[in-house]
C-alpha cells in the first residue's frame, strides 16, 4: 500500500515548518507524527500564530505564514524546553510478593492456638494474657501482645480471620512477610497500649482486631505518602475509605472495643507512612532484611507468652 499524496490546498503565503529546521524538537523528516503535529498546532494557536495542518503520508505537515516562521520555531523551542521530561516516567511497578500461602498458614496457627487454649483448661489463658489496662500500666508489657492472640470464642476468631485475613494477606504481599507481620504486631501492641492509657484500670480486652485495624491504618499511611504530590486526591480518598471501614466494622456491638480499634488504626497511619518513606522506590526490604524481620515478628509473641507463663 502506498502513502496517500499530500494535500496542497493551503494559502500560498503558508510554508511548511519543516522538522529539519527543528532538530532539537523532533528527529527525522516530514511528515510529523499526528500527536506531535496536533500538539504543536495548539501551541502556535495559543500564541496567536496562525497555522494549518496538512495530511501527508501517514502524518501531517505543519504550515505557518512565511512571516511567522522564525517566531513559530522559537515558540515551539520554548514549549519543548518547558515540557522536556513531561509526562514523568511511570513509577517502577510495585510487584506483590508471592507469600499468600505463608500468610494463611500463620493465620491458621492463630486458629490452632485458640483451640489449644480450650484443650488446656488448667491454664486460664484469658486471665493470663488479656489486655488488662491496670496490669499493662503496672509493667506487664506482654499483655500488649498476648491479647492479640486470644479470642473470646470461635465466632470472635472467625470474624477476625475473615475480615482481617484479606487485609493481612495484602499487607504481607505488599511489604513481604517479615515487615508485614512486624507492622501488624507493632500497630496492635501500640494500639493496645494507647487504649490502656485512657481506659479505667479494670478494663480488659482480647482479640486481633486491634492489629487488623492497624493494617487499615498502615495502608492509609502508605497511600498518603505515595500520593504526596497530590495528597488531597488519592491520599485523602484512601484515608476516607479506611475511616469509613473503621466505622462500619469497628464501632458496633456491645463487645466491641472501639478504643482499641481506633488506636490501632491511628498507630498504623504513621507506621505505614514511615515504612513507605523508608522503602522509597522499593516495594519491600531486601530478602535478608525481610527474613530478619520475620524472625523478630515470630519471636515477639513467643517471648510475650513465655513472660506471661513465667509470671503466673
Backbone as CSV, one residue per row, in Angstrom:
resi,resn,N_x,N_y,N_z,CA_x,CA_y,CA_z,C_x,C_y,C_z
1,UNK,0.851,-1.188,0.000,0.000,0.000,0.000,0.890,1.243,0.000
2,UNK,0.617,2.172,-0.869,1.430,3.388,-0.959,0.838,4.477,-0.100
3,UNK,1.689,5.433,0.288,1.221,6.560,1.086,0.316,7.440,0.250
4,UNK,-0.736,8.008,0.882,-1.546,8.980,0.158,-0.728,10.226,-0.135
5,UNK,-1.048,10.895,-1.183,-0.322,12.118,-1.545,-0.695,13.245,-0.610
6,UNK,0.170,14.230,-0.520,-0.066,15.372,0.343,-1.119,16.288,-0.276
7,UNK,-1.928,16.850,0.569,-2.933,17.825,0.124,-2.283,19.206,0.136
8,UNK,-2.462,19.961,-0.893,-1.794,21.263,-1.018,-2.787,22.376,-1.286
9,UNK,-3.857,22.412,-0.478,-4.860,23.460,-0.672,-4.696,24.596,0.333
10,UNK,-3.505,24.735,0.924,-3.259,25.784,1.893,-2.968,27.094,1.171
11,UNK,-3.121,28.218,1.851,-2.825,29.508,1.216,-1.376,29.586,0.759
12,UNK,-1.143,30.337,-0.299,0.201,30.455,-0.875,1.190,31.090,0.080
13,UNK,0.679,31.903,1.043,1.591,32.580,1.971,2.076,31.652,3.085
14,UNK,1.529,30.416,3.148,1.933,29.456,4.174,3.057,28.567,3.651
15,UNK,3.991,28.268,4.528,5.066,27.355,4.193,5.232,26.339,5.335
16,UNK,5.745,25.179,4.981,5.910,24.125,5.992,6.966,24.513,7.016
17,UNK,6.609,24.282,8.280,7.578,24.418,9.367,8.302,23.080,9.449
18,UNK,9.344,22.937,8.714,9.987,21.647,8.488,10.661,21.104,9.734
19,UNK,10.479,19.808,10.010,11.206,19.198,11.131,12.713,19.304,10.982
20,UNK,13.177,19.391,9.730,14.620,19.525,9.513,15.159,20.812,10.124
21,UNK,14.279,21.829,10.234,14.691,23.103,10.839,14.582,23.069,12.362
22,UNK,14.039,21.955,12.875,13.820,21.838,14.320,14.451,20.556,14.854
23,UNK,15.731,20.363,14.708,16.354,19.109,15.144,16.259,18.897,16.644
24,UNK,16.149,19.983,17.394,16.073,19.860,18.841,14.667,19.497,19.299
25,UNK,13.688,19.515,18.369,12.309,19.192,18.726,11.918,17.785,18.297
26,UNK,12.290,17.399,17.113,11.933,16.062,16.641,12.944,15.582,15.623
27,UNK,13.480,14.414,15.854,14.422,13.841,14.890,13.653,13.279,13.711
28,UNK,14.282,13.304,12.548,13.651,12.718,11.374,13.027,13.764,10.480
29,UNK,12.522,13.318,9.359,11.964,14.220,8.356,10.454,14.224,8.421
30,UNK,9.865,15.092,7.567,8.422,15.188,7.451,7.886,13.873,6.880
31,UNK,6.659,13.440,7.208,5.670,14.194,7.967,5.817,14.018,9.481
32,UNK,5.165,14.926,10.199,5.161,14.839,11.654,4.201,13.748,12.110
33,UNK,4.513,13.129,13.224,3.568,12.194,13.819,2.312,12.954,14.216
34,UNK,1.121,12.339,14.088,-0.142,13.059,14.350,-0.200,13.720,15.712
35,UNK,0.223,12.999,16.771,0.117,13.585,18.108,1.046,14.786,18.270
36,UNK,2.235,14.716,17.639,3.174,15.841,17.697,2.619,17.026,16.925
37,UNK,2.104,16.767,15.728,1.572,17.842,14.893,0.429,18.563,15.582
38,UNK,-0.484,17.823,16.209,-1.629,18.466,16.889,-1.176,19.279,18.086
39,UNK,-0.217,18.743,18.831,0.286,19.483,19.991,0.961,20.778,19.561
40,UNK,1.778,20.726,18.505,2.456,21.929,18.017,1.448,22.953,17.505
41,UNK,0.412,22.481,16.807,-0.599,23.401,16.287,-1.314,24.122,17.427
42,UNK,-1.613,23.403,18.518,-2.265,24.023,19.667,-1.368,25.071,20.311
43,UNK,-0.065,24.775,20.394,0.885,25.733,20.971,0.905,27.012,20.137
44,UNK,1.011,26.877,18.825,1.078,28.058,17.949,-0.200,28.866,18.012
45,UNK,-1.337,28.196,17.995,-2.611,28.914,18.077,-2.744,29.645,19.400
46,UNK,-2.275,29.024,20.487,-2.332,29.680,21.796,-1.469,30.928,21.835
47,UNK,-0.397,30.952,21.037,0.489,32.110,20.979,0.115,33.086,19.871
48,UNK,-1.049,32.864,19.255,-1.534,33.801,18.242,-0.871,33.669,16.890
49,UNK,-0.290,32.513,16.614,0.353,32.287,15.317,-0.548,31.389,14.474
50,UNK,-1.075,31.878,13.345,-1.928,31.036,12.514,-1.154,29.834,11.986
51,UNK,-1.831,28.720,11.872,-1.184,27.523,11.354,-2.204,26.649,10.645
52,UNK,-1.676,25.697,9.899,-2.534,24.830,9.107,-1.904,23.439,9.085
53,UNK,-2.707,22.405,9.420,-2.231,21.029,9.370,-2.653,20.402,8.048
54,UNK,-1.685,19.858,7.356,-1.946,19.255,6.049,-1.631,17.761,6.108
55,UNK,-2.639,16.886,5.919,-2.359,15.453,5.899,-1.356,15.121,4.817
56,UNK,-0.393,14.297,5.184,0.658,13.934,4.233,1.240,12.600,4.655
57,UNK,1.205,11.615,3.762,1.688,10.294,4.127,0.861,9.757,5.273
58,UNK,1.576,9.279,6.311,0.882,8.776,7.496,0.965,9.757,8.652
59,UNK,1.172,11.029,8.325,1.240,12.051,9.352,0.729,13.375,8.838
60,UNK,1.363,14.452,9.277,0.938,15.800,8.906,2.151,16.675,8.640
61,UNK,1.923,17.698,7.800,2.855,18.809,7.656,2.248,19.995,8.386
62,UNK,3.086,20.739,9.098,2.629,21.918,9.820,3.033,23.158,9.031
63,UNK,2.038,23.950,8.655,2.283,25.121,7.826,1.940,26.382,8.600
64,UNK,2.806,27.366,8.501,2.575,28.660,9.144,2.913,29.751,8.125
65,UNK,2.399,30.948,8.330,2.727,32.041,7.411,4.237,32.260,7.339
66,UNK,4.695,32.645,6.184,6.138,32.867,5.981,6.672,33.874,6.993
67,UNK,5.874,34.915,7.258,6.331,35.971,8.170,6.460,35.481,9.608
68,UNK,5.806,34.349,9.947,5.814,33.848,11.331,6.701,32.632,11.525
69,UNK,7.492,32.296,10.520,8.319,31.096,10.616,9.294,31.160,11.797
70,UNK,10.028,32.250,11.894,11.035,32.364,12.957,10.384,32.354,14.334
71,UNK,9.283,33.136,14.485,8.597,33.186,15.791,7.987,31.829,16.132
72,UNK,7.468,31.132,15.134,6.887,29.824,15.373,7.914,28.833,15.893
73,UNK,9.113,28.856,15.276,10.191,27.963,15.731,10.584,28.281,17.171
74,UNK,10.660,29.570,17.510,11.043,29.972,18.862,10.001,29.539,19.888
75,UNK,8.710,29.726,19.541,7.650,29.319,20.472,7.674,27.817,20.706
76,UNK,7.920,27.033,19.673,7.986,25.583,19.840,9.222,25.177,20.633
77,UNK,10.317,25.918,20.468,11.516,25.626,21.248,11.253,25.841,22.732
78,UNK,10.586,26.962,23.060,10.259,27.249,24.468,9.318,26.183,25.030
79,UNK,8.303,25.829,24.243,7.345,24.808,24.673,8.057,23.489,24.959
80,UNK,8.954,23.105,24.062,9.646,21.831,24.237,10.554,21.864,25.457
81,UNK,11.212,22.999,25.710,12.107,23.105,26.864,11.333,22.997,28.176
82,UNK,10.134,23.599,28.210,9.338,23.579,29.430,8.715,22.222,29.699
83,UNK,8.583,21.407,28.661,7.929,20.107,28.813,8.869,18.955,28.452
84,UNK,10.154,19.177,28.683,11.149,18.214,28.225,10.954,16.834,28.851
85,UNK,10.678,16.783,30.129,10.542,15.490,30.815,9.101,15.239,31.251
86,UNK,8.160,15.731,30.438,6.743,15.542,30.772,6.063,14.740,29.669
87,UNK,5.204,13.774,30.014,4.870,13.357,31.378,6.001,12.590,32.030
88,UNK,6.062,12.619,33.363,7.153,11.904,34.042,7.022,10.413,33.811
89,UNK,8.136,9.691,33.900,8.061,8.241,33.705,7.220,7.586,34.785
90,UNK,6.556,6.529,34.425,5.734,5.808,35.387,6.625,5.242,36.492
91,UNK,6.122,5.230,37.728,6.931,4.669,38.821,7.179,3.202,38.580
92,UNK,8.269,2.674,39.145,8.547,1.248,38.967,7.397,0.406,39.480
93,UNK,7.085,-0.641,38.775,5.948,-1.470,39.152,6.154,-2.042,40.546
94,UNK,5.094,-1.953,41.344,5.155,-2.456,42.704,4.634,-3.892,42.700
95,UNK,5.491,-4.813,42.323,5.078,-6.203,42.268,4.822,-6.723,43.679
96,UNK,3.864,-7.607,43.792,3.492,-8.161,45.081,4.236,-9.467,45.321
97,UNK,4.613,-9.688,46.568,5.318,-10.917,46.924,4.357,-12.097,46.859
98,UNK,4.872,-13.228,46.428,4.060,-14.445,46.370,4.187,-15.192,47.695
99,UNK,3.508,-14.688,48.721,3.601,-15.308,50.039,2.228,-15.541,50.663
100,UNK,1.201,-15.647,49.822,-0.159,-15.817,50.341,-0.277,-17.077,51.188
101,UNK,0.301,-18.185,50.716,0.204,-19.445,51.463,0.869,-19.325,52.824
102,UNK,2.030,-18.656,52.863,2.723,-18.466,54.143,1.876,-17.659,55.111
103,UNK,1.271,-16.596,54.604,0.451,-15.736,55.460,-0.768,-16.492,55.973
104,UNK,-1.425,-17.237,55.099,-2.594,-18.014,55.520,-2.202,-19.085,56.525
105,UNK,-1.003,-19.620,56.385,-0.523,-20.630,57.343,-0.357,-20.029,58.735
106,UNK,0.160,-18.805,58.798,0.306,-18.133,60.091,-1.062,-17.851,60.699
107,UNK,-2.010,-17.432,59.867,-3.373,-17.221,60.360,-3.969,-18.531,60.861
108,UNK,-3.614,-19.635,60.185,-4.066,-20.946,60.641,-3.499,-21.288,62.012
109,UNK,-2.250,-20.889,62.262,-1.649,-21.117,63.577,-2.396,-20.369,64.670
110,UNK,-2.914,-19.192,64.327,-3.701,-18.426,65.293,-4.958,-19.202,65.682
111,UNK,-5.588,-19.837,64.678,-6.765,-20.651,64.961,-6.408,-21.879,65.791
112,UNK,-5.244,-22.493,65.483,-4.805,-23.659,66.250,-4.536,-23.277,67.703
113,UNK,-3.912,-22.125,67.906,-3.631,-21.686,69.273,-4.938,-21.465,70.043
114,UNK,-5.940,-20.922,69.355,-7.241,-20.722,70.011,-7.798,-22.060,70.499
115,UNK,-7.656,-23.104,69.678,-8.141,-24.426,70.087,-7.318,-24.991,71.246
116,UNK,-6.030,-24.717,71.259,-5.178,-25.203,72.342,-5.580,-24.605,73.692
117,UNK,-6.043,-23.369,73.667,-6.460,-22.750,74.932,-7.657,-23.481,75.536
118,UNK,-8.431,-24.159,74.695,-9.555,-24.945,75.195,-9.120,-26.358,75.594
119,UNK,-8.046,-26.863,74.979,-7.563,-28.202,75.302,-6.812,-28.236,76.622
120,UNK,-6.318,-27.076,77.077,-5.585,-26.994,78.342,-6.279,-26.007,79.285
121,UNK,-7.448,-26.415,79.805,-8.215,-25.500,80.671,-7.572,-25.264,82.023
122,UNK,-6.527,-26.040,82.340,-5.865,-25.817,83.628,-5.225,-24.445,83.688
123,UNK,-4.912,-23.906,82.531,-4.354,-22.555,82.460,-5.463,-21.599,82.040
124,UNK,-5.675,-20.560,82.800,-6.671,-19.552,82.426,-5.998,-18.566,81.465
125,UNK,-6.004,-18.931,80.202,-5.291,-18.166,79.182,-5.804,-16.723,79.086
126,UNK,-7.104,-16.556,79.160,-7.682,-15.206,79.041,-7.207,-14.326,80.194
127,UNK,-7.279,-14.856,81.415,-6.837,-14.068,82.576,-5.341,-13.781,82.509
128,UNK,-4.592,-14.724,81.959,-3.140,-14.593,81.914,-2.666,-13.614,80.839
129,UNK,-3.417,-13.528,79.726,-2.885,-12.764,78.594,-3.742,-11.638,78.067
130,UNK,-4.898,-11.359,78.702,-5.743,-10.292,78.155,-5.127,-8.919,78.362
131,UNK,-5.618,-7.955,77.601,-5.104,-6.578,77.693,-5.774,-5.879,78.875
132,UNK,-5.305,-6.207,80.071,-5.820,-5.620,81.316,-5.118,-4.272,81.508
133,UNK,-5.887,-3.192,81.421,-5.291,-1.855,81.399,-4.409,-1.600,82.616
134,UNK,-4.922,-1.897,83.817,-4.156,-1.626,85.028,-2.866,-2.414,85.093
135,UNK,-2.916,-3.690,84.711,-1.722,-4.538,84.775,-0.716,-4.154,83.691
136,UNK,-1.205,-3.728,82.541,-0.290,-3.262,81.487,0.498,-2.063,81.978
137,UNK,-0.201,-1.115,82.587,0.462,0.100,83.062,1.306,-0.161,84.307
138,UNK,1.102,-1.325,84.919,1.922,-1.700,86.079,3.182,-2.444,85.671
139,UNK,3.373,-2.664,84.354,4.607,-3.269,83.888,4.460,-4.592,83.163
140,UNK,3.263,-5.149,83.088,3.086,-6.429,82.400,2.938,-6.171,80.893
141,UNK,4.062,-5.842,80.268,4.092,-5.427,78.862,3.605,-6.517,77.922
142,UNK,3.819,-7.777,78.310,3.492,-8.891,77.414,2.010,-8.947,77.050
143,UNK,1.159,-8.393,77.899,-0.272,-8.400,77.622,-0.606,-7.607,76.358
144,UNK,0.236,-6.662,75.992,0.018,-5.903,74.759,0.039,-6.818,73.542
145,UNK,0.833,-7.901,73.633,0.986,-8.837,72.517,0.107,-10.067,72.694
146,UNK,0.121,-10.640,73.895,-0.647,-11.875,74.106,-2.130,-11.662,73.862
147,UNK,-2.639,-10.471,74.162,-4.061,-10.203,73.938,-4.432,-10.320,72.460
148,UNK,-3.476,-10.046,71.586,-3.736,-10.130,70.139,-3.934,-11.566,69.687
149,UNK,-3.419,-12.526,70.453,-3.509,-13.938,70.060,-4.700,-14.651,70.692
150,UNK,-5.450,-13.970,71.536,-6.580,-14.571,72.242,-7.905,-14.081,71.672
151,UNK,-8.930,-14.948,71.755,-10.273,-14.571,71.294,-11.305,-15.132,72.260
152,UNK,-12.391,-14.396,72.415,-13.413,-14.769,73.387,-14.086,-16.091,73.031
153,UNK,-14.306,-16.328,71.751,-14.950,-17.565,71.304,-14.650,-17.775,69.824
154,UNK,-15.197,-18.844,69.271,-14.952,-19.177,67.871,-15.488,-18.132,66.916
155,UNK,-16.635,-17.535,67.250,-17.218,-16.509,66.380,-16.322,-15.280,66.318
156,UNK,-15.760,-14.921,67.457,-14.840,-13.789,67.527,-13.609,-14.054,66.660
157,UNK,-13.063,-15.261,66.784,-11.897,-15.646,65.990,-12.221,-15.639,64.498
158,UNK,-13.371,-16.244,64.127,-13.739,-16.339,62.719,-13.910,-14.954,62.094
159,UNK,-14.509,-14.034,62.840,-14.696,-12.681,62.329,-13.379,-12.007,62.012
160,UNK,-12.409,-12.154,62.920,-11.097,-11.539,62.680,-10.354,-12.210,61.537
161,UNK,-10.505,-13.534,61.414,-9.825,-14.240,60.333,-10.405,-13.874,58.973
162,UNK,-11.726,-13.745,58.898,-12.359,-13.446,57.614,-12.107,-12.006,57.192
163,UNK,-12.327,-11.078,58.127,-12.152,-9.661,57.797,-10.674,-9.300,57.729
164,UNK,-9.935,-9.738,58.752,-8.522,-9.391,58.798,-7.683,-10.169,57.810
165,UNK,-8.130,-11.379,57.466,-7.338,-12.199,56.559,-7.059,-11.514,55.240
166,UNK,-8.080,-10.871,54.679,-7.918,-10.182,53.399,-6.881,-9.072,53.525
167,UNK,-6.980,-8.290,54.604,-6.052,-7.171,54.803,-4.636,-7.672,55.074
168,UNK,-4.530,-8.708,55.893,-3.206,-9.191,56.280,-2.489,-9.832,55.099
169,UNK,-3.222,-10.599,54.297,-2.618,-11.188,53.104,-2.091,-10.095,52.187
170,UNK,-2.908,-9.066,51.978,-2.482,-7.965,51.112,-1.291,-7.224,51.711
171,UNK,-1.308,-7.027,53.021,-0.210,-6.318,53.690,1.105,-7.068,53.517
172,UNK,1.062,-8.389,53.710,2.293,-9.181,53.587,2.740,-9.305,52.142
173,UNK,1.805,-9.306,51.194,2.199,-9.324,49.789,2.807,-7.982,49.381
174,UNK,2.356,-6.918,50.015,2.875,-5.593,49.691,4.277,-5.384,50.255
175,UNK,4.471,-5.719,51.534,5.731,-5.416,52.215,6.656,-6.619,52.369
176,UNK,6.159,-7.813,52.090,6.905,-9.013,52.417,6.462,-9.523,53.778
177,UNK,6.610,-10.828,54.010,6.086,-11.428,55.239,6.703,-10.822,56.495
178,UNK,8.019,-10.609,56.484,8.682,-10.107,57.678,8.196,-8.740,58.093
179,UNK,8.323,-7.772,57.195,7.912,-6.406,57.525,6.402,-6.320,57.705
180,UNK,5.653,-7.070,56.899,4.190,-7.036,57.009,3.712,-7.458,58.385
181,UNK,4.190,-8.614,58.872,3.762,-9.089,60.190,4.294,-8.210,61.312
182,UNK,5.498,-7.672,61.142,6.035,-6.798,62.185,5.221,-5.513,62.290
183,UNK,4.833,-4.933,61.152,3.967,-3.747,61.173,2.628,-4.069,61.825
184,UNK,2.118,-5.254,61.542,0.834,-5.677,62.119,0.937,-5.785,63.637
185,UNK,2.000,-6.448,64.120,2.178,-6.599,65.557,2.414,-5.263,66.251
186,UNK,3.227,-4.414,65.648,3.511,-3.110,66.266,2.251,-2.260,66.365
187,UNK,1.448,-2.246,65.300,0.215,-1.456,65.343,-0.735,-2.011,66.396
188,UNK,-0.758,-3.344,66.548,-1.636,-3.949,67.543,-1.195,-3.673,68.963
189,UNK,0.103,-3.878,69.247,0.560,-3.685,70.630,0.567,-2.212,71.024
190,UNK,0.934,-1.336,70.098,0.908,0.095,70.417,-0.530,0.599,70.539
191,UNK,-1.422,0.043,69.714,-2.835,0.393,69.851,-3.377,-0.034,71.195
192,UNK,-3.013,-1.236,71.652,-3.444,-1.698,72.976,-2.874,-0.818,74.088
193,UNK,-1.633,-0.378,73.911,-1.026,0.478,74.933,-1.751,1.826,75.021
194,UNK,-1.997,2.448,73.878,-2.718,3.728,73.871,-4.111,3.572,74.465
195,UNK,-4.754,2.445,74.174,-6.087,2.203,74.710,-6.039,2.047,76.226
196,UNK,-4.988,1.374,76.721,-4.851,1.190,78.166,-4.682,2.526,78.888
197,UNK,-4.079,3.494,78.208,-3.839,4.797,78.836,-5.134,5.544,79.127
198,UNK,-6.172,5.319,78.333,-7.411,6.092,78.500,-8.529,5.292,79.161
199,UNK,-8.340,3.983,79.287,-9.385,3.149,79.867,-9.248,3.087,81.381
200,UNK,-10.342,2.758,82.090,-10.217,2.528,83.540,-9.316,1.326,83.806
201,UNK,-8.748,1.256,84.989,-7.743,0.235,85.285,-8.289,-1.183,85.195
202,UNK,-9.607,-1.352,85.325,-10.191,-2.691,85.288,-10.546,-3.143,83.861
203,UNK,-10.327,-2.286,82.883,-10.697,-2.631,81.500,-9.864,-3.797,80.986
204,UNK,-10.552,-4.768,80.339,-9.881,-5.928,79.769,-10.366,-6.140,78.331
205,UNK,-9.479,-6.646,77.480,-9.850,-6.885,76.087,-8.958,-7.973,75.509
206,UNK,-9.512,-8.712,74.546,-8.738,-9.702,73.796,-9.124,-9.605,72.329
207,UNK,-8.269,-10.124,71.473,-8.599,-10.188,70.046,-7.564,-9.512,69.172
208,UNK,-7.492,-10.002,67.935,-6.535,-9.478,66.957,-7.078,-8.273,66.210
209,UNK,-8.293,-7.837,66.542,-8.901,-6.760,65.754,-8.141,-5.445,65.881
210,UNK,-7.449,-5.221,67.003,-6.633,-4.007,67.110,-5.573,-3.996,66.013
211,UNK,-4.947,-5.153,65.781,-3.947,-5.251,64.719,-4.584,-5.194,63.337
212,UNK,-5.795,-5.736,63.196,-6.491,-5.687,61.910,-6.757,-4.241,61.505
213,UNK,-7.221,-3.438,62.453,-7.438,-2.029,62.149,-6.120,-1.276,62.042
214,UNK,-5.077,-1.811,62.669,-3.750,-1.272,62.431,-3.337,-1.455,60.984
215,UNK,-3.694,-2.613,60.387,-3.397,-2.851,58.974,-4.115,-1.831,58.091
216,UNK,-5.355,-1.490,58.461,-6.068,-0.430,57.731,-5.291,0.880,57.782
217,UNK,-4.796,1.220,58.960,-4.023,2.447,59.103,-2.729,2.412,58.316
218,UNK,-2.067,1.250,58.288,-0.818,1.118,57.531,-1.080,1.392,56.050
219,UNK,-2.141,0.833,55.507,-2.456,1.064,54.095,-2.782,2.528,53.834
220,UNK,-3.522,3.152,54.756,-3.850,4.566,54.581,-2.585,5.416,54.600
221,UNK,-1.669,5.141,55.546,-0.409,5.880,55.615,0.443,5.659,54.389
222,UNK,0.477,4.428,53.898,1.234,4.102,52.689,0.729,4.903,51.498
223,UNK,-0.589,4.939,51.316,-1.156,5.647,50.172,-1.004,7.158,50.291
224,UNK,-1.049,7.683,51.513,-0.834,9.117,51.697,0.568,9.523,51.266
225,UNK,1.555,8.695,51.585,2.937,9.006,51.201,3.114,8.875,49.703
226,UNK,2.587,7.818,49.118,2.747,7.612,47.681,2.043,8.690,46.872
227,UNK,1.017,9.294,47.449,0.278,10.322,46.722,0.625,11.712,47.224
228,UNK,1.814,11.870,47.839,2.112,13.147,48.497,2.154,14.321,47.532
229,UNK,2.446,14.086,46.247,2.446,15.196,45.286,1.041,15.752,45.104
230,UNK,0.037,14.871,45.157,-1.367,15.276,45.077,-2.119,14.615,46.231
231,UNK,-1.642,14.857,47.447,-2.156,14.137,48.602,-3.640,14.328,48.805
232,UNK,-4.179,15.440,48.318,-5.593,15.712,48.549,-6.483,14.873,47.654
233,UNK,-5.905,14.119,46.713,-6.709,13.269,45.834,-6.704,11.828,46.335
234,UNK,-5.818,10.952,45.805,-5.873,9.562,46.251,-5.527,9.378,47.714
235,UNK,-4.680,10.263,48.258,-4.325,10.116,49.664,-5.513,10.285,50.577
236,UNK,-6.261,11.371,50.403,-7.414,11.602,51.250,-8.551,10.632,50.956
237,UNK,-8.662,10.217,49.698,-9.679,9.222,49.367,-9.392,7.909,50.087
238,UNK,-8.127,7.534,50.122,-7.741,6.313,50.829,-8.024,6.451,52.324
239,UNK,-7.698,7.619,52.882,-7.943,7.856,54.296,-9.433,7.815,54.606
240,UNK,-10.254,8.424,53.739,-11.697,8.431,53.951,-12.268,7.024,53.867
241,UNK,-11.765,6.234,52.914,-12.243,4.861,52.774,-11.895,4.038,54.008
242,UNK,-10.684,4.221,54.521,-10.270,3.482,55.711,-11.106,3.873,56.922
243,UNK,-11.392,5.169,57.081,-12.221,5.625,58.197,-13.651,5.099,58.078
244,UNK,-14.153,5.039,56.836,-15.498,4.508,56.624,-15.564,3.033,57.013
245,UNK,-14.525,2.277,56.641,-14.477,0.865,57.010,-14.324,0.705,58.516
246,UNK,-13.573,1.591,59.131,-13.435,1.579,60.581,-14.795,1.772,61.241
247,UNK,-15.569,2.741,60.732,-16.891,2.978,61.290,-17.842,1.827,61.045
248,UNK,-17.718,1.200,59.880,-18.625,0.111,59.517,-18.342,-1.155,60.300
249,UNK,-17.056,-1.498,60.478,-16.697,-2.784,61.069,-16.246,-2.684,62.517
250,UNK,-15.835,-1.513,62.942,-15.165,-1.470,64.230,-15.834,-0.651,65.305
251,UNK,-17.096,-0.260,65.156,-17.692,0.608,66.174,-19.027,0.104,66.684
252,UNK,-19.432,-1.078,66.289,-20.739,-1.566,66.713,-20.630,-2.805,67.572
253,UNK,-21.680,-3.061,68.344,-21.721,-4.251,69.184,-21.278,-3.965,70.591
254,UNK,-21.950,-4.630,71.538,-21.657,-4.341,72.942,-20.294,-4.871,73.379
255,UNK,-19.746,-5.852,72.634,-18.443,-6.410,72.989,-17.317,-5.772,72.184
256,UNK,-17.655,-4.767,71.399,-16.648,-4.123,70.559,-15.845,-3.107,71.366
257,UNK,-14.537,-3.199,71.271,-13.661,-2.246,71.950,-13.298,-1.151,70.946
258,UNK,-14.115,-0.114,70.889,-13.925,0.956,69.920,-12.577,1.639,70.098
259,UNK,-12.170,1.824,71.349,-10.894,2.488,71.602,-9.723,1.723,71.004
260,UNK,-9.724,0.394,71.180,-8.640,-0.417,70.632,-8.623,-0.342,69.112
261,UNK,-9.811,-0.399,68.490,-9.887,-0.313,67.030,-9.371,1.042,66.542
262,UNK,-9.822,2.094,67.203,-9.435,3.437,66.779,-7.937,3.655,66.937
263,UNK,-7.386,3.249,68.080,-5.958,3.465,68.309,-5.110,2.568,67.409
264,UNK,-5.589,1.361,67.123,-4.870,0.518,66.183,-4.746,1.199,64.834
265,UNK,-5.852,1.783,64.373,-5.849,2.491,63.092,-4.937,3.708,63.135
266,UNK,-5.044,4.508,64.197,-4.248,5.736,64.296,-2.749,5.435,64.394
267,UNK,-2.394,4.375,65.093,-0.981,3.993,65.181,-0.489,3.469,63.836
268,UNK,-1.371,2.736,63.126,-0.985,2.195,61.828,-0.652,3.271,60.806
269,UNK,-1.306,4.419,60.898,-1.060,5.506,59.938,0.415,5.909,59.870
270,UNK,1.037,6.334,60.986,2.465,6.713,60.890,3.369,5.531,60.601
271,UNK,2.985,4.319,61.037,3.807,3.155,60.723,3.830,2.896,59.220
272,UNK,2.665,2.990,58.584,2.609,2.806,57.140,3.358,3.891,56.402
273,UNK,3.217,5.134,56.872,3.924,6.245,56.234,5.433,6.089,56.394
274,UNK,5.875,5.694,57.597,7.313,5.517,57.835,7.871,4.390,56.977
275,UNK,7.118,3.298,56.856,7.576,2.180,56.029,7.692,2.605,54.572
276,UNK,6.711,3.372,54.097,6.740,3.830,52.703,7.922,4.764,52.455
277,UNK,8.173,5.676,53.395,9.299,6.599,53.236,10.634,5.861,53.314
278,UNK,10.714,4.878,54.188,11.955,4.136,54.337,12.283,3.286,53.121
279,UNK,11.229,2.741,52.501,11.454,1.884,51.343,11.645,2.688,50.069
280,UNK,11.104,3.922,50.020,11.223,4.809,48.874,10.757,4.111,47.592
281,UNK,11.668,3.907,46.643,11.248,3.366,45.347,11.008,1.866,45.394
282,UNK,11.427,1.198,46.475,11.294,-0.255,46.537,9.985,-0.623,47.227
283,UNK,9.418,-1.725,46.804,8.152,-2.141,47.405,8.365,-2.937,48.681
284,UNK,9.542,-3.549,48.847,9.815,-4.397,50.008,11.290,-4.301,50.386
285,UNK,11.630,-4.663,51.625,13.044,-4.717,52.006,13.741,-5.853,51.264
286,UNK,15.078,-5.838,51.239,15.815,-6.968,50.657,15.472,-8.272,51.375
287,UNK,15.718,-9.387,50.706,15.326,-10.694,51.240,15.935,-10.969,52.610
288,UNK,17.215,-10.639,52.787,17.868,-10.909,54.070,17.252,-10.066,55.198
289,UNK,16.968,-8.802,54.890,16.345,-7.935,55.892,14.951,-8.429,56.233
290,UNK,14.197,-8.838,55.223,12.850,-9.325,55.458,12.876,-10.609,56.287
291,UNK,13.870,-11.443,56.059,13.996,-12.671,56.848,14.280,-12.338,58.316
292,UNK,15.138,-11.352,58.551,15.440,-10.919,59.921,14.176,-10.382,60.592
293,UNK,13.387,-9.589,59.859,12.149,-9.037,60.410,11.137,-10.142,60.689
294,UNK,11.127,-11.181,59.845,10.223,-12.310,60.065,10.565,-13.031,61.364
295,UNK,11.866,-13.194,61.619,12.299,-13.825,62.866,11.868,-12.968,64.058
296,UNK,12.037,-11.641,63.940,11.633,-10.736,65.026,10.128,-10.816,65.276
297,UNK,9.342,-10.868,64.190,7.886,-10.946,64.323,7.462,-12.275,64.941
298,UNK,8.250,-13.322,64.729,7.941,-14.626,65.310,8.317,-14.676,66.789
299,UNK,9.467,-14.117,67.121,9.955,-14.175,68.497,9.144,-13.296,69.447
300,UNK,8.577,-12.213,68.936,7.871,-11.278,69.813,6.706,-11.940,70.549
301,UNK,5.748,-12.607,69.854,4.674,-13.263,70.608,5.167,-14.434,71.455
302,UNK,6.204,-15.142,70.986,6.749,-16.237,71.788,7.328,-15.706,73.092
303,UNK,8.107,-14.634,73.008,8.691,-14.034,74.206,7.601,-13.502,75.134
304,UNK,6.542,-12.941,74.538,5.443,-12.405,75.336,4.765,-13.514,76.134
305,UNK,4.502,-14.655,75.503,3.843,-15.756,76.206,4.769,-16.422,77.221
306,UNK,6.052,-16.489,76.904,6.999,-17.008,77.896,6.998,-16.134,79.147
307,UNK,6.953,-14.824,78.923,6.919,-13.893,80.046,5.610,-14.029,80.827
308,UNK,4.511,-14.205,80.111,3.218,-14.334,80.756,3.168,-15.611,81.603
309,UNK,3.615,-16.733,81.040,3.611,-18.007,81.781,4.589,-17.973,82.945
310,UNK,5.690,-17.253,82.782,6.666,-17.138,83.843,6.166,-16.314,85.013
311,UNK,5.264,-15.382,84.742,4.734,-14.516,85.800,3.516,-15.107,86.464
312,UNK,3.092,-16.303,86.017,1.878,-16.936,86.542,2.012,-17.237,88.028
